[in-house]
Every structure is written in C-alpha cells, then in structure tokens.
C-alpha cells in the first residue's frame, strides 16, 4: 500500500506544479487553490508511504515522479522544448527510480 500512496503523492506533485505554473505567480485564484490543495495532499500521502518505506527511497521516488511528470507536462501541454539532452536527463531519472525501487523492500 505504501507504494500506491507514494505514486499517488507523486501524481499530485505533478498536478500542483502545473497548477502553480497556471497560477501566474499566485495571481489567479483557481490555479492557486489547486496548487495549495494538491501540495498538502501530496505531502500527506508521502508521509503515509513513509510509515513503511525508508525516507531516502520515499523522498527520492516522490521527487523523481514529480520531476519526470513535470517534464512531460511541460513538453506536452506547455510546448517546452524536447531536446536529446532533456530526454537523456529524464531517462536517467527513470533509471534512478527503478534502481531505488529495486533496492528497497516493503
């Protein structure tokens, strides 16, 4: 169950990052509220996963999901550049997440 909480927390992190971008520096109400709610939900679910998972694993996977997801959303939804260097960096994040998962029991 801890891994499910962690993945959902990571998805919420992607949502809040996108909403923060859309909030235009917290000048738009709805995206600002979505940002704050998703931040809180993400951290709460992260804390649930940490009941079982080691700190280093949980935090690394959480931030990795958020970073990779924000990268994909930026490219797909916001038209950010998709370069080979950025793709390579994303691939390295995925490799790190897989290794972190394989190195952890629970």
ROZADREN-198997 format. One line per 5 residues: their letters; for each residue x, y, z of N, C-alpha, C. Coordinates in steps of 0.1 Angstrom, whole numbers. Each point is the difference from the previous one (the first is absolute). Layout:
A) X:Y:Z:X:Y:Z:X:Y:Z  ...
REM end
This chain:
XXXXX) 8:-12:0:-8:12:0:9:13:0  11:-1:6:9:11:1:4:5:-14  3:-9:-9:4:4:-13:-12:7:-8  -12:-5:3:-12:7:-6:-1:14:5  1:2:13:0:14:6:11:8:-7
XXXXX) 11:-6:-1:12:8:-6:-3:4:-14  -5:-9:-8:-2:3:-14:-11:11:-1  -11:-1:7:-10:10:0:5:13:5  8:0:10:7:13:5:8:6:-11  7:-8:-8:8:5:-11:-9:6:-11
XXXXX) -11:-6:-2:-9:5:-10:-6:14:5  -3:0:12:-5:13:6:11:11:-1  12:-4:1:11:9:-1:1:6:-14  -3:-8:-10:0:4:-14:-12:10:-2  -11:-3:6:-12:9:-1:3:13:6
XXXXX) 6:0:12:2:13:6:11:8:-7  10:-6:-6:10:7:-8:-7:7:-12  -8:-8:-7:-7:6:-11:-9:11:4  -8:-2:11:-9:11:4:8:12:5  11:-2:6:8:12:4:4:8:-12
XXXXX) 4:-7:-11:4:7:-12:-12:8:-6  -12:-6:1:-12:6:-5:-5:11:9  5:1:13:-5:10:9:6:14:-2  10:0:-9:7:13:-4:5:7:13  8:-7:8:5:6:12:-10:2:10
XXXXX) -10:-9:1:-11:0:10:-8:13:-2  -2:4:-12:-9:11:-3:-13:-4:-5  -2:-13:-3:-12:-6:-5:-6:-9:11  -12:2:4:-5:-7:12:-1:-15:-2  -7:-5:-10:-3:-15:-1:13:-8:-1
XXXXX) 10:4:-9:12:-8:0:8:1:13  -1:12:7:7:2:12:-6:-10:11  -13:-1:0:-6:-9:10:3:-15:-3  0:-3:-13:3:-14:-4:15:-3:4  9:10:-2:14:-2:4:1:-3:15
XXXXX) -6:8:9:1:-2:14:-7:-14:4  -11:-3:-5:-7:-12:4:8:-12:-4  5:0:-13:8:-11:-4:13:-1:7  6:11:4:13:-1:8:-3:-7:13  -10:4:7:-4:-6:13:-3:-15:-2
XXXXX) -8:-3:-10:-3:-14:-2:12:-8:-4  9:5:-8:12:-7:-4:9:-3:12  2:10:9:8:-2:12:-6:-10:9  -13:1:2:-7:-9:9:2:-15:-5  -2:-2:-13:1:-14:-5:15:-4:1
XXXXX) 9:9:-2:14:-3:1:3:-5:14  -6:7:10:2:-4:14:-6:-14:3  -11:-3:-6:-6:-13:1:10:-11:-5  6:3:-11:9:-10:-6:12:-2:9  4:11:7:12:-1:8:-2:-8:13
XXXXX) -13:-4:2:-2:-9:12:7:-13:-2  2:-4:-13:5:-13:-3:14:2:-8  0:9:-9:12:1:-9:11:9:7  12:-3:-3:11:8:5:-1:15:-6  4:9:8:0:14:-3:6:3:-14
XXXXX) 13:-5:-2:7:2:-12:-7:-5:-12  -6:-12:1:-7:-6:-11:-13:8:-3  -8:3:10:-13:7:-2:2:14:-6  9:7:6:2:14:-4:6:0:-14  10:-9:-3:6:0:-14:-11:-4:-10
XXXXX) -8:-10:2:-10:-4:-9:-10:11:-2  -5:6:11:-10:11:-1:5:12:-8  12:4:2:5:11:-7:3:-4:-15  4:-12:-2:3:-5:-13:-13:-1:-9  -10:-5:6:-13:0:-7:-4:14:-3
XXXXX) 1:9:9:-4:14:-2:9:7:-11  13:-3:0:9:6:-10:-3:-5:-13  -1:-13:-1:-3:-7:-13:-13:5:-6  -10:-1:9:-14:4:-4:-1:15:-4  7:9:7:0:14:-4:7:2:-13
XXXXX) 11:-8:-2:6:1:-13:-9:-4:-12  -7:-11:2:-10:-4:-10:-11:10:-2  -6:4:10:-10:10:-1:5:13:-6  12:4:3:6:12:-6:1:-1:-15  5:-12:-4:1:-2:-15:-13:-2:-7
XXXXX) -9:-8:6:-13:-3:-7:-10:11:1  -1:6:12:-11:10:2:5:15:-2  12:2:3:5:14:0:10:3:-12  3:-10:-8:8:3:-12:14:2:3  5:-5:12:14:2:3:9:-9:-9
XXXXX) 13:4:-2:8:-7:-10:3:-15:4  0:-8:-10:3:-14:2:13:-3:-7  11:1:8:13:-2:-6:6:-14:4  10:-4:-7:6:-13:4:6:1:14  6:11:4:5:1:13:-10:-1:11
XXXXX) -12:6:-2:-11:0:10:-5:-15:0  -1:-6:-11:-5:-14:0:10:-9:7  13:2:-2:10:-8:7:-1:2:15  -2:13:4:-1:3:14:-13:-7:6  -11:0:-7:-12:-7:4:2:-15:1
XXXXX) 7:-6:-10:3:-14:1:9:-4:12  9:9:3:8:-3:12:-8:1:13  -10:9:0:-9:0:12:-8:-13:1  -5:-5:-11:-7:-12:0:9:-12:4  12:0:-4:10:-11:4:2:1:15
XXXXX) 1:12:5:2:2:15:-12:-5:8  -12:3:-6:-12:-4:7:-1:-15:0  3:-7:-11:0:-14:0:10:-6:9  12:5:0:10:-5:10:-4:2:14  -6:11:3:-5:3:14:-11:-10:4
XXXXX) -9:-3:-9:-10:-10:3:6:-14:2  9:-4:-9:6:-13:1:8:-2:12  5:11:6:9:-1:11:-8:1:14  -13:1:-1:-8:2:12:-10:-12:2  -1:-5:11:-10:-10:3:-12:7:7
X) -12:-4:-2:-11:6:7:-11:4:-9
REM end
